[in-house]
Amino acid sequence: MSPLPAPASPASPPTGIRRRPAWAGRNYTLLTGAAVVTNLGSHGALIAATFAVMESGGSTGDVGLVAAARTLPLVLFLLIGGAIADRVPRHRVMVAANALNCLSQAAFAVLVLTGDPQLWQMMLLTALCGTGTAFFNPAAEGMLLSSVSGEHANRAFALFRMAMNGAGIGGAALGGAMAATIGTGWVLAVDAAAFAVAGALRAFLDVGDLADRAPGGGLLADLREGWVEFRSRPWLWSIVLQFSVVVAVVGAADAVYGPMVARDHLGGPAPWGLALAFFGIGTIGGAVLMMVWKPRRLLLVGTLCVFPLALPAAGLAVPLPVWGLCAVMFVSGAAIEVFGVNWMTTMHQEIPEDKFSRVSAYDWFGSVSMLPLATALAGPVESAIGRTSALWGCAALVVTVTAAVLVVPDVRRMTRKQAKPVPADLPANAPADAPAGPSAPAPLSRG
């Protein structure tokens, strides 16, 4: 070997200069870039879909039915999606799901732009989009968790979520403004294009450095194995039960009651998009905090930060003016981001890599299981007790179930484990050995 270093090629950066951190390998970078693209489109599309229903003459109940159609496939297909993602290359599942999302959103855009969309048509297309999400989420969570070493997990997850939620800020604000100016159909068309671009990026993910996963005994056997992993951890299933309620009531408040309050008291889609953007700004603040803060009691700190999720429903119940609603959305966004990073770090250190997607599927399944029912019942509940009482009920449920989960000892006692050092010659996107712990080897990324 020559004692002198080889000269750098004209296209390569000077020695010692990095364009990205050493731990941010190819897969992590592609996953982060694709998440930014999809969040730019999807946050605006959620607002556009809601106002498309209302512009077609839909009622509160109709808005709830379309929201339920989006989330019902999550309940039906998440477990299957998780098992498949642990059997076949995860990036293929992600690309196929993005293709389905692209086609369904493009069809929705054409429907809105060219005619008078019917309720059943909007429900069908949002259901197809939800089906793609059901297969995408477990695969994406497993891919992200396996792309980061234990030593850098906290910072990597915080940066990923900061980029993703930062895109959500722009998407929500831009989507609300576009819906108010050029129409909801064009916002949906942008979302379809975003899915196409993100799918192309994810097609270049490299799985060569990831350990081969031995084939299981069949789909049902894989599901049973994932269930054993899930139920054996009280901290896991108790928080998933908590979030089955939290996600349901927050989803009803945000997807159904929020746009209605915005229409009746705040001035329409643009102020509501601004409020959602402030939630996104809060998540960036929480992610920045988690870049430098590594709390020892991961789940205790995270669970305490779920309490502020009651604030937006309470703010809508008052209702607060736009600036007040933006303030409570900011606080709740920052708090849930602290939970999200701690949750992903806990999953990374406690769950074996070859079971990431299946455990993530049970996590997602439990967390969204009540969301279709909650959004579908939002209209009838409003008719029965009034919108204000329904929103106060949402806030009270968040506080109650979050207080209850603190009774679980494992939630209070779960601690951060010291990660093993990563060898200098290990590829940046290769999974390191996990820290020692109950689960040996090394999404939920909520939101």
N, C-alpha and C positions, 0 to 999 in steps of 0.2 A: 504494500500500500504506500502511495506517495506521501511523504511527510507534509506536503503543502496541500491546502484545500483546493478543490477544483473551482475554477472561476464560475461565477453565477452566469446563467444564460441571460440574454437581454430581457426575456419575458419573466424571469423569476425575481422576487423581491430580494433586497440585500439581506445577507446573513444576519440573523438576530432580530429581524423585523417580522412580526406576525400580523396578518390581517385579521385574525380572530384568535380567541384563547385556545391554548393547546387542547383543552378538553372538548372544544366545540368542533367535533369531527364532521365528516361529510353528511352522515345521516341526520345528526342533530341540526345542522345548518339547513338542510333541505326541508326537514320537518317544520322547523321554525318559519322558514320562508313561505311554505305552503299554508301554514296556519294563519299567517298574516293575510295572505290573499283571500282565503275563504272567510275569515272574520270581517274583512272589509265589505264583502258582498252580503254575507248572511245576516249581519246585524241590521243593515238597512232593509233587507228583504223581509225580516220579521215585522218591522213597522209597516212596510208596504202591503204585505198580505193582510194584516189586520184592517188597514184603511180601505183596501180593495173590497173587503167584505162589506164594510159600512157604506162605501160609495155605491155598491150594488143594491142597497136598501136593506142590508142585513141588520138584525137586532143584536142585543147583547148575547142572547142565546146562540145566534148564528156564529158570532165571533168565537164563542166558547166551543162550538162544534168543530169549527175549522182547526182551532188550537188542539182539540182532543184528537182529531184525525192525524195531526202531525206526530203526536206523542204515543198514540195507541200502538203503532208498529214497533216502537221501542220496547214496549212490554212484551210483545209477541215474539220478536226476533232477536233480542239482545243475547239470550243464552246460546242460541244456535250460532250467532255471529261470533261469540267468544270462543266456542269450541272449534269452529272452523279456523279462526285466526291462530289457534295454537297447533293446528294440523298442517296448514299450507302457509307459504310465505305471506307474511302480514302485509307487505307492500302491495301485493296483487289484490288482496281484499280491499285495501284502501282505494286503489285506483278504480276498481270496478264500482265501488260505492260512490266515488266522485262522479263517475260517468252517469250513474242513475240520477244523482242529484242534479247534474247539469241538464239532463233531458227533461226531468220533471219541472224544474224551474223555468226552462225555456218554453215549455208548453203552457205553463201558467202565465208567463209574460205575454205570449201570443194571444191567449184567451182574453186577458184583460185589455190588451191594446186593440183588438179587432172586433170585439163584440160585447155582449151582455153576459158576463159569467154567471152561471148557475151555482147554487150552493153545493150541489152534489159534485159538480166538476171541480170546484176549489177544494173540497174535502178529499177527493180522489188524488189530486195532484200533490197536495200536502202530505197525504198518506204515503205516496211513493217516495217523497223526499225523506220522510221519517224512516222508511224502510232502509234507505241507503245509510242513514245515520246509525241505525241499529247495528249494521254490519261494520260500519266504519269505526265507531268509538272504541270497542274492545281491541281491534287491531291497532289503531293509532296509539292507544294507551300502552299496549305491550311494546310497540316499536319504539316509542319515546323512552320508556323505562329502560329498555335494553341498549339504548344508544348512549347512556351516561354512566360514568363510573361512580362507585359509591362515594369516593372522596369529594367529588364535585357536584353531587346530586342536588343539594340545597340551592346552590347558586345557579345551576343549569335550569332547574325547574322554575326558579324565580324569574330568570331571564326569558325563558320560553313563554311563561304566562304574561310577563310584562309586554313582550312583543305582540302576543295574541290579543291581549286586552287593549293595547294601544291601537291596534287595527280596529278593534270593536268600537272605540271612541269615534274614530273617523267614519266608520261605517254607519253608526247610529245617527250621528249628526248629519252626515251627507245624505243618508237615506231619508231622514225626515224632511230635509230641505228639498231633495229631489221629488219626493212624493207630493210635496205641497206646490211645487213649481211646474215640473214637466210630467208628472203623473206616476202612479204606482207601477204601471206596467214596465216602464223603463228601469225602475229599480230592480224588479224581478229579472229583467234581461241582463243587467249587470251582474247579478248573483249567479246566473247560469254561466256567464263568461268566466267568473272567478273560479267556479268549480272546475271548468275545463283547464284553466291555467294551473290550478293546484294539483289536479290529477296528473298533468304532464310532469310537474316537478317531482311528485311522489313516485313516478315510474322510474326515476333515476336512483332511487334508494339502493344502497349496496348491502346485501345480506351475506356476503362472502365471509365476513369476519365473525358472524354470529354463530354460536354453537348450534349444531344440528339437533333438532328435537326428535326424539324417538317416537315412532308412530304408536298411538294408543290402541286400545282394544275396540274402537268404534266410537261413534258420536255419543251414544248414551253413556258409555264407560267414561269418556272424557268429561261429560257433564257431571257424573257422579263424583269423579275425582276433584273437580273444581268445587263441588258442593262440600266435600269433606274439608278442603282447605278453607273454605269460607266459614263454615259453622264452627270450626275448631278454634276460632279467634274471637272471643267476646268483644274486644274493642272494635273489630270489623263489623260484625253483624249488628251491634247495638247502634253504631253511628249510621249505618245504612238504614236501620229502622227510623232513627231520628230524621234522616234526610228524606225518607219517604213522605213524611208529613211536611217538612220544611219546603221541599221542592214543590209539593202539590199546592200549598197555600200561597207561596211566593209566586209560583207560576200563574195561578189564577189572578192574583193581584196585578202582575205585570202584563200578562197577555190579554186579559179581559177587562178588568176594572180600570187599569191605568189608562188605556186609550180612551175609554168612555169618560173618565174624569177630565182628561186632556181636551176632549171634544166639548164638554159641557162647561168647563171652568177655566181652562188654560189657553184655549185658542187654537187647538187642532194638533196635527202631527208634528209640526216643527218644535213647539215647546216640549212635547213628550220625547222627541228625539234628542233634544238638548239635555233633558233629565237623564236619559239613558247614557248619554255621552259622559255626564258627570259621574255616573256609576263606573264607567270605564276609566275615567281619570283616577278615581279612588283605587281601582284595582292596580293601576300603575304605581300609585303611591305605596300600596301594600307590597307590591313586588320589589320595589326599590328597597324598602325596609328589610325584606327577607333576603336580599342580596348580601346584607352584612350581619343580620341577626340570626343566630342559630339557637333558638330556645331549647333547653335540655328536655323539658317535658312537652313533647311534640303535640300530643292530642289534647292535653289539658289547655294549653294556650290556644290551640286551634278551635276547640269547642267553645271556649269563652268568647271567641270572636264570631260565633254564629248568632249570639244574642242581637247584635245590631241589624240583622236581617229583618227584624220586626219593624224597623223605623220607616221604610218606604210605604208599607201598608198603612201604618198609622198616619203618615204624612198625607196620603191620598184620602184617608177617612176625614181629615179635618175640614176641607182640603187646604194644604199649604199653598201659598203663591209659588210661582215658578222658581224663584231664587231659593225658597225654603226647601222645596222638593229636591232641587239640585244638591243642596247641602246634605240632606239625609241620604241621598243616593251616593254621594261621595264617601260618606262615613261607612255605609254598608259595603260599598265596593272595596274599600281598603281592608275592612275586617274580614270579608270572605276570602280575600286573596291570601291573607295570613293563614287562614284555615287551609286553603287549597295547597299551598306550598308545603305546609307541615303534613298534610294528608298524603301527598305524592311521595314525600321523603319517607314517611312511615311505610307505605306500600313498597317502595323500592328496597328498603332494608329488611322487610319481613316476609315478602312473598317470593318464592322461587321463580327464576326467569321463565322456565318452561310452562308456568301456570299463570303468568301475568294476565293474559287476555281472558282466560276463563274466570279468574277471580274478579277481574275488572268488569266482566259481563254481569256477574252476580251483584256486584256493587252498583253498576248502572241500573240493572233490572230492579233491584229493591228501591233505589232512590227515585226512579221515575214511575214506579208501579201505580201510584195513586194520582199521578198528574193528569192522565186523560179524564178520569172521573171528576177531578176537581175542576178542570176547565169546562167540562160539559155541564156540570151542575152550577157553575158560577151564575148563569142567567136565572135559573129557577130559584136559587138562594137569594139573589137580589130581589126577585119578585116577592119572595116570602117575607124577608126581614129587612129589606132595604140595603142599598149599596154601602152606606156608612157602617151599619152594624156588621155587614159581611167583612168589610175591611178591618174593623177592630177585632173581629174574630180571627182573621188571618194572623194579625200581630200577636194576639194572645196565644195561639197555638205554637208559634215559633218559640216564644219564651218558655212555654210549658214543657215541650219535648226536649228542648236544649238543657233545661235544668234537670230533667229526668235522666239524661244520658250521663251526667256527671256522677251519678250514683255508682256507675260501673267502675270497679277498681282499676281494671286495665286501662281505661280511658285516662284516669288521673295519674297512673304510674308509668305509662309508656315513655321511655327515655331514648334519646338519640344515642346510637352506638358509634364507637370510634371506627371509622372506615380503615380498611387495610390500605397501605400505600400502593399506588399503581406503578408497575415497572416502567422505567423510562422508555423501553422499546415497544410498549404495548400500543397498538393503533388507537388513535384518539376516539374512534367510534366503536371500539370493542368493549364489551362489558367486562368490568373487573370482577374479581372474586368479591362476593358480598361479605359484609362484616359478620362476625360470629354472632349467632343468635338463635332463637327458637326455630327459625325457618331455614337456617343455613343460607343458600345463595341469595344474592341480591333479590292515573291516572286517573285516591281518585282525583283527577283533575276535574273539579266541578266547575263548569262554566267555561 
